[in-house]
């Protein structure tokens, strides 16, 4: 096989190109690619949104208004209140009012007449119509349900539009204008409202996708109860939409008039139907609707991308292919996001990023491994460490980037953790290998001098391309492992949060852990050392107490004018140009650790917190902790805690919160 690859590089490239092209076309043309296509659309809005200058106010029948006016959810709103509001809008000279409330049937004659008169006073009024499905000779059809004649006449015969949505059946996210293509056999409410606002709309049916304007939208939200008390002329230049706000924004609870949006992916919050209507209205009014390229253009694009990726990456060394793949992913993502922002075009770019690039990389790896069979033997050829006085339990319970970790029993019958670090894991580069060895040697003499540090009992010499060291054993994730030692798994903060609801720890436990780790940092900082890699995986529980572990990156603190190597874990290192290896950088990492533990989020989305977290049973305690986290993770050194002592003092002030109400 090795000779065949050497003799026929063009055929190898052709096979790689064919695989990547086939992958792209398969994802593009079948339902297998729907998750990639949908995510391509959704994540365009993760990185910002267009600004909107239109003055739009959304008047909401929300929980406060229901309580204030003693209205009942699920029951028609008091039409007398609507009459007051419309008269107020007419007095202010409001240019356009759109109602996301259905006035289908007459009720009280006096109230209805007053409401119709108030409707008649509006400059422009658009009323909601409904839609009913029906069957004619076994053919599915639909019919518009119009408002009652009294209100239709007051608003203007053509001043109605259907309020309807077509969410995706799998995730309930609304991505397309209704109807799709639009316009349809009868107009939508946003379509009619945009026409009344002066938009010139193309009547030719087109496939339009919604452009969202941020998690909170591009409009002013106003509770119904406050709309009636605004100063005179408040609504003079405002386009007003009136609708009902859901009782809550939890996506999976009571989906009545509540829909997911792309932002639901990372906020866990849905949107009210009237907010989707306003989004569609602004799209049409400003010409902001998104469109996809013609099918043949996308087909050709994925073909070209597959040829370049599959045929090109396999000609490189795998490390080079990885670097190129990373650059291509970044370029494609930036190009797609910029294209949708500066134009109205979007395409399913994640088919390239999440489908074709990995496919091409997989082929490049296969080719590389067949060219150099010794690569497949790297792990096998790593020698088992010679560990006099220790019996190793196979297989290793931990495999990391630098080596492997075994459960070991010493001559006295005590269980220990034994880690072997291999030079081959560093591609035979002695510099990081030496750094790891020196870090452990620096740490070992002080490891038993503080209860917050994982004790290292022994560090071997370097020999035969490896060294090893033994440590006290962490608590087991599951009890009873002694009967089957090969089943042992350590309990660290990463595994601890993984099995908790929302992947977040109680606030009190976060503070307790933070205080313990602060004390450990005070100790090592006081001895002129920095940890450089504080993260959940590197905090081990011993007898239920958290301890700092993975000491290979520990280093001596150097003056600011001396160069320091950039090592650590992305997300837990302070942003450039600050470098790790200082007490302040450790404080940043510890703050980020507390953020991850308390919110359940990844460090990459800091400082976002979910509204569901703020609305949790313990928001009173969470918000003070969040304030401490924000200061600990300040990019500006002057605004960050100056030392672990200061951070510990700030956490200590939170402890009285838990004295009266234990968790």
LUMGU-994452 format. One record per atom (N, C-alpha, C): x, y, z. Coordinates in steps of 0.2 Angstrom, whole numbers, plus 5000, padded with zeros to 4 digits. Example, Ala and Ser with C-alpha at 12.3 -4.5 7.8 and 13.67 -1.06 7.14 Angstrom:
2
506649725039;506249785039;506649845039;506449895035;506849955036;506450005039;
//
This chain:
663
500449945000;500050005000;500450065000;501050065004;501450125004;501750134997;501950084993;502250094987;501750124982;501150094983;500550124978;500450194979;500450214986;500250284987;500850334984;501450304985;502050344982;501950354974;501750294971;501750294964;501150334961;500650334964;500050364961;499750424966;500150474967;499850534971;499250564968;499250564961;498650594958;498050564959;498050494959;497450454960;497250454967;497750464972;497550474979;497150544980;497450594977;497050654977;496350654974;496350614968;495650604965;495150574970;495450524973;494950484978;494750534983;495250564986;495050614992;494550664989;494650694983;494150744980;493550714980;493450654977;492850614976;492450604982;492850584988;492550574994;492250644997;492650694997;492350764999;491850784995;491850784989;491250804985;490650764986;490750694987;490150654988;489850674995;490250685000;490050705006;489650775006;489950825003;489550885002;488850874999;488850844993;488250834989;487750794993;487950744997;487550705001;487250745006;487650785010;487350825015;486850885012;487050905007;486650965004;486050935001;486050874998;485450854994;484950804998;485150785004;484750735008;484550765015;484050735018;483950755025;484450745030;484950705028;485550695032;485950765034;485850805029;486250875030;485750925033;485150915035;484750965038;485050995044;485350955049;485650985055;486151035053;486651025048;487151065045;486851125042;486351115038;485951175035;485651225040;485251195044;484951235049;485451275054;485951235056;486451275060;486851325056;486951315050;487251365046;486851435046;486251425046;485751485046;485751515053;485751475058;485651495065;486251535067;486851505066;487451535069;487651595065;487351615060;487451685057;487351735062;486851725066;486651775071;486951775077;487451725078;487851715084;488351775085;488551805079;489051845079;488851925078;488251935079;488052005078;487452015073;487152075073;486552085069;486552155066;486152165061;486152235058;485752275062;485952345062;485652395066;484952415062;484452435066;483852455063;483652525065;483452575061;483352635063;482552655064;482152605061;481452615062;481252615069;480752665070;480552675077;479952625078;480052565081;479452525082;479352505090;478752505092;478652495099;478152435099;478352385103;477952325104;477552325111;476952335111;476552345117;476252275118;476452245124;476352175126;475852165131;475352125130;474952095136;475352045139;475752065144;476152025148;475952005155;476351975159;476051955165;475852005170;476252065169;476052125173;475452155171;475352155165;474652185162;474052135164;474152075163;473652025165;473452035172;473952045177;473852055184;473452125185;473752175182;473552245183;472752255181;472652225175;471952235173;471452175174;471752125178;471352065180;471052025174;471452015170;471251975164;471551905165;471251855161;471451785162;471751765156;472251735156;472651705150;472151645147;472151645141;471751595137;471051625136;470851685139;470251715138;470351785134;469751805130;469851865126;470051925131;470451965128;470652035132;470052075132;469952115137;469452165138;469452215132;468952215128;468952265122;468952335124;468652345130;468652415132;469352445133;469852405135;470552425136;470852435129;470652395124;470952405117;470652475115;470052485116;469752555114;470152605117;470352605124;470752655127;471352665123;471752615122;472352615119;472352645112;471852625108;471852645101;471652725101;471252745105;471152815106;471752855108;472152825112;472752855115;473252865109;473252805105;473752805099;473452855094;472852865093;472552905088;472752985090;472652995096;472753065099;473453085098;473953035098;474653045097;474853045090;474353035085;474553035078;474952975076;474952915079;475352855078;475252835071;475752825067;475652815059;475452755057;475552695062;475352635060;475252585066;474752555066;474552505072;474452435069;474752385071;474652315069;474452275075;473852245074;473552205080;473652125079;474052095084;474152025084;473651995089;472952015088;472451995092;471851985087;471451925088;470951915083;470251935085;469951985081;469352005083;468851965078;468751905079;468351865074;467651875075;467451875082;466651875083;466451935087;465851955085;465552015089;465451995097;465552035101;465352025108;464852075111;465052115116;464652165118;464552215113;463852235111;463752285106;464052355107;463952375113;464252445115;464952445115;465352395118;466052395117;466352385110;465952345106;466152335099;466152395095;465552435096;465452495093;466052545095;466152555101;466752595103;467352575101;467552515100;468152485098;468252505090;467652485087;467652505079;467752575078;467452625082;467552695081;468352715083;468652675088;469352695089;469752665083;469552615080;469952585075;469952635069;469352665068;469252705062;469652765063;469852785069;470252845070;470952835068;471152775067;471952765066;472052785059;472752815058;472952835051;473052765047;473352715050;473352655046;473352595052;472952545050;472752495055;472752425051;473152385054;473152315051;472852265056;472352225055;472052175059;472352105058;472352065063;472551995062;471951955059;472151915054;471651865052;471951795053;471551745054;471751675055;471751635049;471851575050;471951525045;471651465047;471151435043;470851365044;471051315039;471251255041;471351205036;470751175034;470651155028;470051115026;470251075020;469751025018;469950975013;469350985008;469550985001;469050994996;469250934991;468750884991;468850824987;469550794988;469650784995;470250744997;470850784996;470850854994;471450894993;471450944999;472050945002;472150985008;472151065005;471851105009;471851175007;471751215013;471751285013;471751325018;471251385016;470951415022;470551475020;470651525026;470751585024;470851645028;470151655032;470251665039;469751685043;469751755045;469351795043;469351875043;469051895050;469251955052;468951985058;468151995056;467852015062;467152025061;467052085056;466452085052;466352135047;466352205050;466152215057;466152285060;466852315060;467352265062;468052285063;468352295057;468252245052;468552255045;468352315042;467752335042;467552395039;467852455043;467952455049;468252515053;468952515051;469352465050;470052465048;470152475041;469752455037;469852465029;469852395027;469452385021;469352315019;469952275018;470452305015;471052275014;471652275019;471452305025;471952305030;471852245035;472052195032;472052135037;472552085034;472852045038;473351995036;473351935041;473551875038;473551815042;474251815046;474151805053;474651795057;474851715058;475351695054;475451625054;476151615054;476451555056;477151535057;477251465054;477851455051;477951385049;478651365052;478651345059;479251325062;479551255060;480151245060;480451185059;480151125063;479951075060;479651025064;480150985069;480750995068;481250955073;481450995079;481551065078;481751105084;481251165085;480751175081;480251225082;480551295081;481051295078;481351365076;481051395070;480851455070;480551495064;481151525060;481251495054;481751525050;481551555043;480951545041;480651565035;480051615036;480051665031;479451705031;478851665029;478251675032;477651645030;477251685025;476951655020;477051585018;477751585014;477951525013;478551515010;478451465003;478551494997;478751564996;478251614997;478451674998;477951735000;477951784994;477451824993;476751814996;476351754994;475851734997;475451674995;474751694993;474351644993;473651664991;473251714994;473451735000;473251785004;473751815008;473751885010;474351915013;474451895020;475051905022;475251895029;475151965033;475151965039;475052025043;475652065042;476252045043;476852085041;476852115034;476652075029;476652095023;476252165022;475652155024;475152215024;475352275028;475652255034;475952315038;476552345034;476952315031;477552345028;477252385022;476752355018;476452395013;476152465016;475852465021;475552525024;476052565027;476652545028;477152585031;477552615025;477352595019;477652625013;478152585009;478252525011;478752475007;478452455001;478852454996;478752434989;478952354988;478452314989;478552244989;478452204982;478952164981;478852124974;478352064975;477852074971;477252024972;477451954969;478051944966;478251884963;478451834969;478151774970;478351734976;479051714976;479351724982;480051714983;480151674990;480751634990;480851604996;481251655000;480951675005;481251725010;481451695017;482051705019;482251685026;482251745031;482051735037;482051795042;482751815043;482851875044;483451905047;483251925054;483551895059;483451915066;483851975068;483652015073;483952075075;484252075082;484452015084;484752015091;484251975096;484451955101;484051915106;483451955108;483552025109;483052065112;482652105106;482852095100;482552125094;482752195093;482452235088;482652295087;482052345088;481752335093;481152375095;481052385102;480652435104;480552445111;479952405114;480052375119;479552335122;479252375128;478552375128;478152415133;477552375135;477552365142;476952325145;476352365143;475752335142;475152365140;474952415146;475052395152;474852445158;475252505158;475852515155;476252575155;476052615148;475852575143;475652615137;475152665138;474652655142;474152705143;474352765147;474952765150;475152815154;475752855152;475952845145;476552875142;476352945141;476852995141;476753065140;476453075133;476153135133;475753155126;476253155121;476053125115;476453125109;476953075109;476953025114;477552975114;477552935108;476952915105;476852875100;476852905093;476952975093;476853005087;477252975081;477852955082;478252935076;478452855077;478052825081;478152755082;477652705078;477952655075;477552605072;477352555078;476752535079;476552505085;476252435083;476552385086;476252315086;475952295093;475352265093;475052245099;474952175099;475252145105;475152065105;475252045112;475151975113;475251945119;475951915120;476251925126;476851895128;476751835131;477151775130;477051715133;477051725141;476751675144;476851675151;477551665154;477951625150;478651615151;478951605145;479651605145;480051595139;480351535138;480251485142;480551415142;480251385136;480751355132;480551335125;480051275126;480151225131;479851165131;479251165135;479051225138;478451235142;477851275139;477351235138;476751275135;476951315129;476951285123;477151315117;476651355114;476051375117;475551415114;475851485112;475851505106;476051565103;476751585106;477151535106;477851535108;478251495103;478851525101;479251495096;479951505097;480351455095;481051455096;481351495090;481951525091;482351565086;483051545086;483451565082;484151545082;484451555089;484251605092;484551625098;484451575104;483851535103;483651485108;484251435109;484651425104;485251375104;485651395110;485751455111;486251475117;485951515122;485351535122;485051575127;484451525131;484251475128;483751425130;483151465132;482951515128;482351555128;482051565121;481351555122;480951565116;480751635115;480351645109;480051715108;479351705107;478951765109;478251765107;478151775100;477551745098;477351755091;477351825088;477151875092;477151945089;477851965088;478351945092;479051965090;479251935083;479051875081;479251855075;478851895070;478251915071;477851955066;478252025065;478552055071;478852115070;479552105066;479852055067;480452035064;480352035056;479851995054;479651995047;479452055044;479052095048;478852165046;479452205044;479952205049;480552245048;480952225042;481052155041;481352125035;481052155029;480352155028;480052175022;480152245021;480052285027;480052365026;480752385024;481252355026;481952375025;482352335020;481952285017;482352245012;482852195015;482752175021;483252135025;483152065024;482652035021;482551965021;483151925018;483351875020;483851835018;483651785012;484051775007;483951725002;484551685001;484351614998;484951574997;485051574989;485651554988;485851554980;485451504977;485451504970;485051454966;485351384968;485051334967;485251264968;485851244964;485851264958;486451244954;487151284957;487051344959;487651374962;487851344968;487451324973;487651284979;487951214977;487651184972;487851114970;488551124967;488751174963;489351184960;489851204966;489651244970;490151264976;490351214980;489951164982;490151104986;490551064982;490451054975;490851014971;491551044971;491651114970;492351144970;492651134976;492251154982;492551144988;492851074990;492451024988;492650954989;493250934985;493350964979;493950944975;494550974978;494451044980;495051074983;495251044990;494751034994;494951005001;495150935000;494750894997;494950814997;495550804993;495650844988;496250834983;496850864986;496750914990;497350954992;497650934999;497250925004;497450915011;497850845011;497650795007;498050735007;498750735005;498850785002;499550794999;500050825004;499750845010;500150885015;500350835021;500850845025;500850815031;500250825035;500150775040;499450785043;499450845048;500050865051;500050925055;499950985051;500150985045;500051045040;499351045038;499050985036;498350985034;497951005040;498050995046;497651025052;497751095052;498251125051;498351195051;497951225045;498051195039;497651225033;496951215035;496751165037;495951155039;495751205043;496151215049;495951265053;495851335050;496351355046;496251415042;495651415037;495551365034;494951365029;494351365033;494251335039;493651345043;493551415045;494051445047;494051515049;493851565043;494151555037;493951595031;493251585029;493051515029;492351505026;491851535031;491951525038;491551555043;491451625042;492051665042;492051735041;491751755035;491851725029;491551745023;490851735023;490551675026;489851665026;489451725031;489751735036;489451785041;489551855038;490051875035;490151935031;489651945026;489551885022;489051885016;488351905018;488151865024;487451875026;487351945029;487951975032;487852045035;487852095030;488352095025;488352155020;487952145014;487652085013;487152075008;486552035011;486152015007;485551975009;485551905007;486251875007;486351805004;486551765010;486351705010;486651655015;486651585012;487151545014;487151475011;487351435016;487251365016;487351315021;488151305022;488451355024;489251345025;489451295029;489051275034;489351215039;489351155035;489051145029;489151085026;489951075024;490251135022;490951135021;491351125027;491151165032;491551175038;491451105042;490851085043;490751025047;490650955044;490650965037;490650895033;491250885029;491350935024;491850915019;492550925022;492650975026;493350985029;493550915034;493050895038;493250835042;493350775037;492950765032;493050715028;493650715024;493950775022;494550785019;495150765024;495050785030;495550775035;495650705036;495050665037;495050595038;495450555033;495350575026;495650545021;496450565021;496550625023;497250645024;497650605029;497250595035;497550545040;497650475038;497150455034;497250385032;497850375027;497950425023;498450425018;499150435022;499150475027;499750485031;499950425035;499450395037;499550335041;499850275037;499550265031;499750215026;500450235024;500650295023;501250315021;501850295026;501650305032;502150305038;501750255043;501850185042;501450145046;501650145053;502350175054;502550175061;502050225066;501750265062;501250315066;500750275070;500550215067;499950175070;500250145076;500850145077;501150105082;501450145088;501250215087;501550255092;501350235099;500750225100;500450215107;500750145109;500750095105;500950025106;501650025108;502050065105;502750065106;502950105112;502550145115;502750175121;502850125126;503450125129;503550065134;503150075141;502950015143;502650025150;503250045155;503050095159;503650115163;503850065168;504450065169;504750015174;504750055181;504350025186;504150055192;504250015198;504850015200;505049965206;504649985212;504349935215;503949955221;503249965220;503049965213;502349985212;502049935207;501449905208;501149865203;500549905200;500549905193;500149945189;499549905187;498949935188;498249905186;498149925179;498049875174;497849885167;497149885166;496849925162;497249975158;497250045161;497650085159;497750155162;497050185162;496850225168;496250255169;496250325166;496850345164;496850415161;497350415155;497150445149;497650455144;497550525142;498150565142;498150635141;498650645135;498750705134;499150725128;499850715129;500050705135;500750695137;500950625139;500450585141;500550525144;499950485146;500050435151;499550395153;499550395161;499050375164;498950375171;498650305173;499050275178;498850205180;498650205187;498150165189;498050145196;498650105198;498950115204;499550075206;499550065214;499850005216;499849985223;500549985225;500750015230;501450015232;501549955237;502249945239;502449885243;502049885249;501849935252;501449935258;500649925257;500449915251;499749895249;499349955249;499650015248;499250085247;499150095240;498550125238;498450145232;498650215230;498950215224;499250285222;499050285214;499050355212;499050365205;499750375202;499950335196;500550345193;500550365186;500850425185;500850455178;501450445175;501550425169;502150425165;502050475159;502550515158;502550565153;503150545148;502950545141;503350515136;503650575132;504250565130;504550615125;504250615119;504050555116;503750545110;503050585109;502750595115;502150635114;502250705112;502850725113;503050795111;503350805104;503250745100;503550745094;504350745094;504550715100;505350715101;505650785102;505150835104;505450905105;505550905113;506250915115;506450905122;506150965126;506051025123;505951085127;505251075131;504651055128;504051055132;504150985137;504550935135;504650875139;505050895145;505550935144;505950965150;505551005154;505151045151;504651095155;504251055160;503950995157;503450955161;503850925167;504450905165;504850865171;505050915176;505250975174;505551025179;504951055183;504351055180;503751075184;503551035189;503650965188;503450915193;504050915199;504650925196;505150935201;505150995206;504951045203;504851105207;504251095212;503751065210;503151055214;503251005219;503550955218;503550895223;503750915230;504250955231;504450965238;503951005242;503551045239;503051085243;502351055242;502250995239;501550965238;501250945244;501650925249;501350905255;501350955261;501451015259;501451075264;500751115264;500351095260;499651135260;499151085258;498551085262;498051035261;497651045254;497751105251;497451115244;497851095238;498351055240;498851035234;498850955234;498850925228;498850855227;499550835229;499650795233;500350775235;500650725230;501350745229;501750695224;502250665229;502250595229;502650555233;503350545230;503350535223;504050515221;504050535213;504650565211;504750585204;505350545202;505250505196;505850465194;506350505190;506850475188;507350505183;507050495176;507350535172;507150525165;507550465162;507250425159;507650365156;507150335150;507550315145;507150275139;506550315136;506650385136;506150425133;505550435138;505550425144;505050445148;505250455156;504850485160;504850485167;504150475170;504150455176;503550445179;503550475186;502950485189;502850515196;502250485199;502250475206;501650445209;501350505214;500750495214;500350545218;499850515222;499550545227;499050525231;498450515227;498050465228;497450445224;496850485226;496550505220;495850545221;495350505223;494750535226;494150495227;493950465221;493550405221;493250375215;492650405214;492450405207;491850425205;491250385207;491350315208;490850275210;491250235216;490850215221;491050175227;491150105225;491550065229;491649995228;492149975222;492550025220;493050005215;493549955217;493649955223;494249905226;494149835224;493449815223;493349745221;493549735213;493549785210;493749785203;494149845201;494749845203;495249905202;495249935195;495149895190;495149915183;494649965182;494049965186;493450005185;493550075188;494150085191;494250155195;494250215190;493850265192;493850325188;493850385194;494350435193;494350485198;493750535198;493650565204;493150615204;493450685204;493350715198;493650785198;493050835196;493150895196;492650945195;492350935188;492650905183;492350895177;491850845177;492050785180;491550735181;490950745185;491150785190;490650805195;490050845192;490250895188;489750945185;489450905180;489750855176;489450825171;488750785173;488750765179;488150725181;487650765185;487750835185;487250875189;486750905184;486150925186;485750955181;485951025179;485951035172;486251095169;487051105170;487351045172;488051045173;488351105177;487951125182;488151175186;488051155194;488551175198;488551165205;488151215209;487951195214;487551245219;488051305220;487751365221;488151425222;488651415229;488351385234;488651375240;489351335239;489251275235;489751235234;490351265229;490051305225;490551345221;490951395225;490651425230;491051475234;491551425239;491251375241;491751325245;492351305241;492251285235;492851265231;493251325230;492951375228;493351435227;493851455232;493551455239;493951475244;494551425245;494351365244;494951315245;495451325240;495251335234;495751345229;496151405229;495851465232;496151525233;496751515238;496551475244;497051465249;497651425246;497551375241;498051345238;498551385234;498151435230;498551475226;498951525230;498651555236;499051595240;499751565242;499651495243;500251455245;500751455240;500551435234;501051425229;501351495226;500851545226;501151615224;501651635229;501451625235;501951645241;502651615240;502651565237;503351525236;503651545229;503351595225;503651615219;503451575213;502851535214;502651495208;501951505206;501851485199;501151495196;500951425193;500251415194;500051355191;499951345184;499651395180;499651405173;499051355170;498751315173;498251275170;497651255175;497351305178;496851295182;496151285178;495851225178;495251205174;494951145178;494251135176;493951085180;494251015181;494550995175;494950925175;495550925180;495750985182;496350985186;496251005193;495650995195;495450995202;495150925204;495550895208;495350825211;495050825218;494650785219;494350775226;494750725230;494950745236;495250695240;494950695247;494550645249;494150645255;493650695255;493350715249;492850765248;493150835247;493750845248;494050915248;494350925241;494250985238;494550995231;495351015232;495750985227;496450995227;496651015220;497151065220;497451075213;497851015211;497850995205;498250945202;498550965196;498850915192;499150925186;499650975186;500250955190;500751005191;501251015186;501250985181;501750985176;501851055173;501351095173;501451165170;501651215175;501651195182;501951245187;502551275185;502651335186;503351365184;503451425189;504051445189;504251495194;504051565191;503751605195;503551675192;504151715190;504051735184;504651775181;504451855181;504951895181;504751965180;504451985174;504052035173;503652055167;504152065161;504752085162;505152095156;505552035154;505451975157;505651915155;505151875151;505351845145;504951805141;504651745144;503951735143;503651675146;503351635141;503351565142;503051525137;502351525137;501951525132;501251525132;501051455132;500851435138;500551365139;499951375143;499451325143;498851325147;498251295142;497651315144;497051295141;496651345138;496451345132;496051405129;495451415133;495251475134;494651495138;494851505145;495351475148;495551485155;496151535155;496451545149;497051595149;496751665148;497051715151;496851785150;496951805143;496551845140;496651865133;497351905132;497551895126;498251925124;498152005125;498652035126;499352015126;499651985132;499151985137;499351955144;499551885143;500051865146;500351795146;500251755152;500151685152;500051645158;500751645162;500651615168;501351615172;501351665177;500851695179;500851755184;500251735189;500351765195;499751755200;499151785197;499151845193;498551875190;498251825185;498651795181;498351745176;498051685180;498351665185;497951615189;497351635192;497251695194;496651725197;496151725191;496351745185;495851745179;495651675178;496051625178;495851555177;495351525183;495551545189;495051525194;494351555194;494351625192;493751655190;493351625185;493751605180;493351565174;493151495176;493551465181;493251405183;492651405187;492551465191;491951475195;491351495190;491551525185;491051545180;490751475177;491151435175;490951365172;490551325177;490851325183;490451285188;489751315190;489751375190;489051405193;488551415187;488751425181;488351435175;488151375171;488651325171;488551265167;488751275160;489051335158;489251355152;489951335150;490151335144;490851335142;491151405143;491851395145;492251465146;492251505139;492051475134;492151515127;491551565127;490951555130;490451605130;490451655135;490951655140;490951705145;490951775142;490551825145;490251815152;489451805151;489151775146;488451755145;488251715151;487651735153;487251685158;486551685156;486251625157;485551615154;485051645159;484551675156;483951705160;483651645164;483651585162;483451535166;483851525172;484451535172;484851535178;484751595183;484651655180;484451705184;483751695188;483351655184;482651645187;482651585191;483251555192;483251495196;483051505204;483051445208;482851455215;483351495219;483951505216;484451535220;484751605217;484351645214;484651705210;484951755215;484751755221;484951805226;485651785228;485851725228;486551705230;486951705224;486651685218;487051685212;487351755209;486951805210;487151865207;487751895211;487851895217;488451915221;489051875219;488951805218;489551765215;489751785208;489251805204;489351825197;489751885197;489651935202;490051995202;490751985204;490851935208;491551915210;491851885204;491551845200;491851815194;492051865189;491551915188;491651965183;492352005184;492452015191;493052055192;493652015192;493551945194;494151905193;494351895186;493951895181;494051885174;494051945170;494252005173;494252065170;494952065165;494852085159;495452085154;495952135157;495752185160;496152245162;496452225169;497052215169;497452195176;497252235181;497152305180;497052355185;496352345189;495952315185;495252305187;495152235190;495652195189;495552125192;495852125199;495652065203;495952065210;496652055209;497052095214;497752095213;498052035216;497751995220;498051935223;497551885224;497751825226;497251765228;496951785235;497351825239;497151845245;496451895244;496551935240;495951985238;495351945236;495451895231;494951855229;494651815234;495051785239;494751745244;494351785249;494551845250;494151895254;493451905251;493451915245;492851935241;492351875242;492651815241;492251755242;491951745249;492451755254;492251745261;491651795263;491651855260;491051895261;490351865259;490351815254;489751785252;489551735257;489951705261;489751655266;489151665270;489051725273;488451745277;487751725273;487851735266;487251715262;486951655264;487351605266;487151535266;486951515273;487151555278;487051535285;486351525287;485851575284;485151565286;484751515282;485051505275;484751465271;485251415268;485351355271;485851315269;485551275262;486051255258;485851225252;485751155253;
//
